[in-house]
Amino acid sequence: MLNLNVFTPDADPEAGLPVLVWIHGGGYVAGSAASPWYDGAAFNRDGVVLVSLGYRLGIEGFLHLEGAPDNRGVRDWIAALEWVRENIAAFGGDPAKVTVAGQSAGGGAVQTLLAVPSARGLFRGALSVSGAVMRPDGPEVARAAARLFTSRTGVPAAVGALRDLTDDELLDLQDRMSEPGPDREGLPPMLALAPFADGDLIPVPVLDALTTGDAGADVPLMLGFTEDEFSMIPAPGPDGPPLSVLLGGLGLDPARVDDFAEAYAAGGEERYFGQALTDTVFRAPNLAVADARAARERPTWFYEFRWRSPALGLAFHCLDLPFAFDLLDAEGVAAVAGDAPPRALADAMHRAWVAFVTDQDPGADWPRYTSAERATKIWDAESRIAADPVHRVRSLWLDRADRASHGAG
């Protein structure tokens, strides 16, 4: 459902404050803008208006349906940005100083909006946190998802068949569609309900638009990921396919299996599958975007979050959010970050985000990502700049010098 929360430090229409529009994550099927981790208090303290938005999810937002426009969730994001353009001055914000940001599916939303022609001019900067987009994402995949929905539920993928169903009934259908099984062939292993290139609203696949096209050419972009993301996810049990087959199914060239095992040996074999998911869903595609933008000298800042929580010993998915929002005392943070997460890290990350939203540059201590240096911000208890610290991701999944196909999707 499209709705907005506005946090402002000054509702004077003359205040002219920068605006951060936040799109929540949840795999495009879950999540909420009402999370206490998205409170705008710290941004308000630092002179930024924060707008968090809710949008149609799952079947309602992204399933290809007869009788309805495609990418309805994307249309919600655009409608929210249009609302901000027309109304944010009444909350002290400057409609010419809007940065759109999001994490996970929300980070994928940011990248998608960069590829949507009708969203141009609605924001001046973009911040993609652990962004995830469907791959492959053409109309044939969307039609395959609709067929899977009908075959599993017996309900036609059509507006007339779904219009009168309750939320609980829709969620039950969605759960049945999302279960694993051999009939998912032709669909990505994750994100079967997600934005897709419909040839209209989204003319071409998002990653193609960002890596080989002109999408977002003039929009400053900050992007990156956590070191471990999904690496805690175990491989299927002993009755599942061998690890080499699983890795191949995720796009790893068989000739690179030994290189992969060597690169991630420190984590142990039990983490290979989760690490491969981490690389293919988050690290490789985001690195490809950063590299492509750097090659075209587009303003880009790249990072990796490496601070490891004492709770799991990993820098896992979502762990960076309380630091960036400077909300270490928020509900649920201690459970994932321990009782004493480093305050200096939250101060530094939040300061960089505020600087980017305000000035479209995170600060003098974080240089742009270029092809020559590949300067990358490492967020940790002692943060630093490193030169190309995730090169092994490129060599495993993206380097096609001796490969016939693109391993990242």
N, C-alpha and C positions, 0 to 999 in steps of 0.2 A: 504494500500500500504506500502510495506517495505521501510523505509527510515531512515536515522540517522542524528541527530544533535550532533556535538562534540564540547564541550566547554573545552578549555584547558588553563592553565596558563603558560605552558612551553612546546613547541613542540620539545624540544631537545630529541632525541631518548634515550639518556642516563639518562634522568631525573628520570625514574622509579617511577612515581607517582601512588598512589592508584586510582582506577577507580570505579565510581558509574554508573551503567547502569539502567536507569529509564524507566519503562513501565507505560504508562498513563492509567487512568481509563475511565469509560464511559459505564459500563454495557456490555462490549464486542461488543457494537453496535455503539458507538459514542466516541467522545473525539479526542484529537490531541496532538502530542508531541510538537507542536508549541505554546502551552499556555504560556503566560508570567509568569505564576506561576512556570514554570519548567526551568526558566533561570538558567544557571550554574554559574553566577557571584560570588555568595557567596561561593560556593564550590571551585571555582578556587582561590579565595582570600585565602582560607585555604588549598591550595595545593592538591586539588582533581580534577581529570578529570571527567567531567560528560558527559555521552552519553544518549540522549533521543531518543527513537525509535518509529516509526509509524509502524503499522501492519494491515493486512487485518481484517476488522470488519464485524459483522453481518452475512449476507448470504454468503458473499465472504470468510469470515474467519472461520465460525463455523457451517454452515448448512451441515448436512449429504447429500452429492450429489453423485448420480451415475456418475461414470467416473472421480471422483476426490479423492485424498487422504483426509482422515478426519483430523480435527484439523489443518487446514491450517494456522490459526493465530498463533498457538503454534509453528508450523514449522518456521514461521517468527521470533519469539523470539529466537529460537535456531540458525537460520541463522545469526541474529544480533550478538549474543554472539560469534559465530564462527568468524564473521568478526572482532569483538573486539579482539579476541585472536590473529588473524593473523595481524592486522593492528594498534592496539592502540599504539604500541611503537613509531610509526611515529608521534604521537600527545603527546608524553611524558609520556604515561601511561605504567604501568607494567601489562602484561597480566596474571601474576600470582597473582595479587592483585585486582581482580574484585569482587565487591559486586553487586548483582542484587536486585533492589528495585522497588516498585510500590504501588499504592493506589487504593482501591476499586477493580475494575476488574484487575487493575495492581497488587494489592496485591494478588488477586487470581492467577494471572499469576505467581507470585513468588512461591506460594505454589505448583502450577501445575508443574513448572520446577523442584522443589525438588522431584517430583514424577515421572519424566521422565528420564529413564535410559540414553538416548542419550544426556541429558544435563549435566550429571555428569562430573566434571572436568572443566566446562566452567566458573565457579564462585566459590569463596571460602566462601562467606558470603551471607546472605539473609535478606531482610528487608521488611516485609509485613505490609502495612498500611491499616487498615480496609479491609482486604482481603475478597473477596467474590468468592465462587465457586458454581457451579451447584450442587444441591442435590435433588433427586438422579441423578446420572450422568453416568449410564451405556449405552450401545449401544441401548437398547430398548427405552430409552428416546430420544436419537438422532433420531431414526427411527420414533418415534411418532411425533417429531417436524417436520420432513420432510413430513409426511402425513398431518399434520396440514397446512403446507405451501401450499401443492398442493390442499387440499380441499378448502382453503380460496381464493386462487389466480387462480386456474385452470391451473397453470403452473407446469409441472413435475419438481421434485427436481432432476434435472440432468444437467450436464455441457452443453450438447447440447442445452437445452432450455434456458439457461441463458447467454451463451457466448456473444451474440451480443447485449444484453440489455445495455442501458445507465445507468449511476450512478443514475439519477433521477428515472428511471424505477425500478431499483433494490431497491431503498429506498422506493418507493411506495409499492412494494410487501412486503418488510420487515415491513412496518407500518401496513399493512393489517394482516400480520401474528401475530403481537404483540398485537392486540386488545383483550380485555377480552371477555370471552364467555364460555359456557358450553362445547364446543368441545375441550377445553384445558385440559380436565381431563387426568390424567396420566403424565402431565408435571409439573415441579416446578412452583410456583406462580411467580417467577422471573427467569431471566437468561435462557430462553429456547434456546437462541443462545449463547453458551459458550463452553469452553473445556469440553470434556467428555471422559470417559474411553472407548477407542475403542478396547482395548485388544492388541494393537500393540504399537503405539507411547506412549500412556498412558495405561499401562497394567491393573491397578486396579484403582478404584475411589480414587481421591486425598486425601480425608479425611481419608479413610481407610489406604492408604499408609503412611500418616503422623501420625496416631494415633495407628495403630496396626502393621505396617510394619517397614522396615528399611530406608524408604525414608528420605534423609537429615540427617542421623544419625551423620555424622561428620561435618555438616555445621552449624556454629553459626547462630542463627536466632533471630532477634528482631521483635516482632509483637504486635499488639494491635489495639485499636479502639477509637472512640470518645464516650462520654457518651450517647449522644442522637441520633447520626447517622440519622435515618429516623423517629424519633418520632414525627416530625411535620406533617407527612402524616395522613390525616383524614381517619376514617373508611368510608365504603360506606354509602350512605344516608339512610333515613328511609325505603326505599324500599329494602334495602339489608338485608342479613342474620343477625340474632342477634349476638351481640358481642361474646357470648360464642361459637357460631358456627364458627365465624371467627377465634377466638383464637385456637379452636380445629383444624381447617384446617391448621393452622400454626404449629401444633404439640404439643400444650399444653394439657397435661393430664387434663380431666375434673375435676379430684380431686384436681387439683392445681389452678383452676380459682380463688378461694377466696384468696389463697396465692399470686397469681399474682396481684390481685386488691389491696391487702394490701401493697405489696412491692412497687407499683408504684402509690399509692394513692395521693402523693404530686403533681403529674403532672396533676391530674384530669382524669376522665373517657374518655374525648375526645381524650386523647393521648394514650389510652391503645393499640389500633390497631397498631399505628406507633411504639410504644415501643416494641410490640411483633415482628414486622418486624425487628426492630433494633436487638433484641435478637437473632432471628432465623437466620437472614442473616449474622450478623457480630459477635455478642458478644459470643454466645454459641459455635459456631464452632471454633472460634479462641481460646477461653478458653480451649476447648477440646484438641486442638493441643498443647497448652502450658502445660497443665496437663500431657498429654501423654509423651511429651518430658522430662518433669521434672522427671517423674517416671522412665525414662531410663537414667537419668543424662546426657542429651544432652544439650549443651550450648544454653541457651534460656534467653532472656530478654523480659519482658512483661510490657505493659503500658496501661493506660487509659487517654485520653485527656479530661479534665473537664472544661477548661476555657470556660465560656459562653459569647457569643457575645452579645453586647448591641442591636444589630439589631433584634435578635429573642429571646434572653434570653435563648439560648440553645447552647450546644456544638455539633453542627450538622455536618453532612457528609461534608468532604473536608475542614472544617474550620482550621484544623491543618496544612495544607500544606504550607501556606505562612510563618508560624512560623518555620517549619522544614527547608525550603529552605532559610530562612532569607530574605524574600522578602516582608516585610510589606508595602513597597511603590509601589508595583507592581499594574498594572491596575486591577481594580475590587476588590481589597482587602478592601478598606474602606467601600464599599457597604455591605460587609458581616461581617466585623470585627470592624466596627466603625472607628472613626477618630483617636483614640489613643489606639490601641492594645498594650499590654504590651511588651516593648522591651526586658525586662529581660527574658521573656518566650521564645521569638525567639532566644535570645542568648544561652539559656540553651539547647533548643531542637536541634538547629543547631550544637552546640558543641558536643552533644551526638552522632548525626548522623556522623559527621566528625570523631569522635573517633572510632566509630564502623567500618566505611569504612576503616580507616587507620590501626587500631589495632585489629579489630574483637572483641571489647569490648567497651561499651559506657562510661566507666569510673568508678572510684572507688566509686563514690556516687550512683551508680546504681547496686546493687548486682544481681546475676543470680536468675532466677525463679527456685525454688526448691520445692519438695513436702512437705518439712518440714516447710518452711517459706512462700512460695508463695509471695515473695517480688515483688511488683508492683509499677512502677513509675507512680505517679499521676502528669500529666502535668497541671499546673494551674498558676494563677498569683503568687502564692507561691507554687512551686512544692515540692514534698516530696515522700518518700517511704512509702507504706502502706502494711500491711499483709493481703492478700486475700480480697481486697475490693469489688470484684464482686462475692462473694460467693453465693449471692442470684440467680445469673444467673445459676450457677451450680445446685443449689437445685431445681430450677424451670424446667430447660430444660435438664440437663445432668444426674442428680442423678437418678440411676435406682434401688436403693435399694428396693423400693416397687412399681416398675412400670414394665409393660410388654414390653414397647417399648421405643426407644430412641427419646426423644421429640425434639431434635434439627435437626431432619432429618433422 
